[in-house]
Structure formats: structure tokens, C-alpha cells
Amino acid sequence: MAPGQASDGPDPQERGEATRDGVISSLGWDALKSRVANCTDCKLRAGCTQTVFGVGGERAQWMLIGEAPGADEDRLGEPFVGQAGKLLDNMLAAIGLRRGENAYIANVLKCRPPGNRNPEPDEVAACSPYLRRQIAVIQPKLILALGRFAVQTLLETDASIGSLRGRTHSYAGVPLVVTYHPAYLLRNPPDKAKAWADLRFAMQTVASLG
């Protein structure tokens, strides 16, 4: 290409990202798990104990998505453990759901950010193809987004959870309902009533889908 001549195609980095996304989008479940377990595509893997893929059945009708693993999740390799996990399990039980059975639980990120800091854009970009592939394989009827970061990341918005509650949104072609993160509810017990209203709305949404 002559000096000063503009390129007609994507740059090498864009081509590499497109190739990576294409490979991930074609993986089966076991291959996807293996790819995540061995992923070093962002800096987080070097600082965490293990990746946290998710937990639940491959054909779960509900998929719950949080932000990222914390210290307990990093240690145990499962999302939403500890006190927040217990509260989430109780919330699910109240509407007839159970982790590992008819509800699949995952996070936007598969690795714990150091010090539980907010995930950075390049980390989200590296992990997003994994989450999209999980959704494509599971084909849930509904996604329940848990907490501000997950909600704003999935919906690509800066809007507050309060302004997004009570409406059906969409991510990767799947209806999405927002609610508060269980850890937030532990710190703000009065908002548990709002979370219960969100769960009832989510149930109504699923029922309307047939």
C-alpha cells in the first residue's frame, strides 16, 4: 500500500477480535467451558485463583447475570456464594427456582477484578463473547440482570436501576428484567420489597411468553 493511502479493510486488531468472536460463537458447551478456564485474553486471569464459568442447567428457562466474581466466588469457583448467594437462593426459591436446576447463574466477567473494583471496558469486551455464547446455548426465556453494573453493561446505558425497573428490556434477543444485586439488598433491607416486585414482574413476563 502506498504511503498515505487509506486502507479499505479493518485493521489487524479488529480482524483478530472478529476471528476470536467467531470462534467462540461456534463452540459447544464443554469447549466453551474449557476456553474460559484457559482464557488469558485480559489481565484479570493473572490475578485470580480460577475462572468462574457459571452454574446451572444448560436448558434453564431463567438466566441470572451479575457483575463479576468476588473473593468467595474466586475461591470456590461458583457465582453468588456467601451471604449474598444465600439471599439469592431464597429469592429464587420464593418463585419456584433453584440454582443448578431451572435457573442458570453467571456473571458479566468470569474472573475476579482485584480488590473487587469495577470491571474495565477492555475486560468486559474480552468476556462478552463468552456470555453471549452461554446465552445462545442455554436459550433462556428470560434474563434477570442483578445490580447496577450488570444492568448498565448489558443494556449499554447509564440509567439507574430505579428508572429501568418494571419494564421488559432485551439482550442478545432475550427479554431482560432488572433488579437489585443481593449484596445491595443485604445493605439496604427496605429495598427487598422492590426486589420482590421485580421478581413478580419477571414471572409475569415469562408467563406471557407462553
PEZIJO-V680097 format. One record per backbone hydrogen bond with DSSP energy under -0.5 kcal/mol. NH is the residue of the N-H (numbers start at 1). CO is the residue of the C=O. E is the energy in kcal/mol with one decimal. If there is no record, write none. Layout:
NH CO E
NH CO E
This chain:
5 2 -2.3
15 11 -2.3
16 12 -2.5
17 13 -2.4
18 14 -2.4
19 15 -2.4
20 16 -2.5
21 17 -2.8
22 18 -2.2
23 19 -2.2
24 20 -2.5
25 21 -2.3
26 23 -1.3
27 24 -1.5
32 28 -2.5
33 29 -2.4
34 30 -2.2
35 31 -2.4
36 32 -2.5
37 33 -2.5
38 34 -1.6
39 36 -1.4
45 42 -0.8
46 43 -0.7
47 44 -1.7
48 44 -0.6
48 45 -0.7
52 110 -2.9
53 51 -0.6
55 105 -2.2
57 101 -0.6
60 57 -1.4
61 102 -0.5
62 102 -1.2
63 142 -2.2
64 104 -3.3
65 144 -2.2
66 106 -2.3
74 70 -2.6
75 71 -1.8
76 72 -2.5
77 73 -2.7
78 73 -0.5
85 81 -1.0
86 82 -2.1
87 83 -2.2
88 84 -2.3
89 85 -2.6
90 86 -2.1
91 87 -2.4
92 88 -2.6
93 89 -2.5
94 90 -1.6
95 91 -0.5
95 92 -1.5
96 93 -1.6
97 92 -2.9
100 103 -1.2
101 98 -1.9
102 98 -0.6
103 98 -1.1
104 62 -2.6
105 55 -2.9
106 64 -2.7
108 66 -1.9
109 67 -2.0
116 113 -2.0
117 114 -1.5
123 120 -0.8
124 120 -2.2
125 121 -2.5
126 122 -1.7
127 123 -1.7
128 124 -2.3
129 125 -0.6
130 127 -1.0
131 127 -1.6
132 128 -2.7
133 129 -1.9
134 130 -2.4
135 131 -2.4
136 132 -2.3
137 133 -2.3
138 134 -2.8
139 135 -2.9
141 61 -1.9
142 61 -1.8
143 175 -2.5
144 63 -2.8
145 143 -0.6
145 177 -2.5
146 65 -3.0
147 145 -0.7
147 179 -2.4
151 147 -2.5
152 148 -3.0
153 149 -2.5
154 150 -2.7
155 151 -2.2
156 152 -0.7
157 152 -1.8
164 160 -0.8
164 161 -1.2
165 161 -1.4
167 164 -0.8
169 167 -0.6
169 176 -3.4
171 174 -2.3
174 171 -2.1
176 169 -2.3
177 143 -2.7
179 145 -2.0
184 181 -0.6
185 181 -2.0
186 182 -1.9
187 183 -1.2
188 184 -1.6
191 188 -2.0
192 189 -2.2
193 190 -1.0
195 191 -2.0
196 192 -2.3
197 193 -1.9
198 194 -2.1
199 195 -2.2
200 196 -2.2
201 197 -2.2
202 198 -2.5
203 199 -2.4
204 200 -2.2
205 201 -2.2
206 202 -2.5
207 203 -2.5
208 204 -1.9
209 205 -0.8
209 206 -1.0
210 206 -0.5
210 207 -1.0
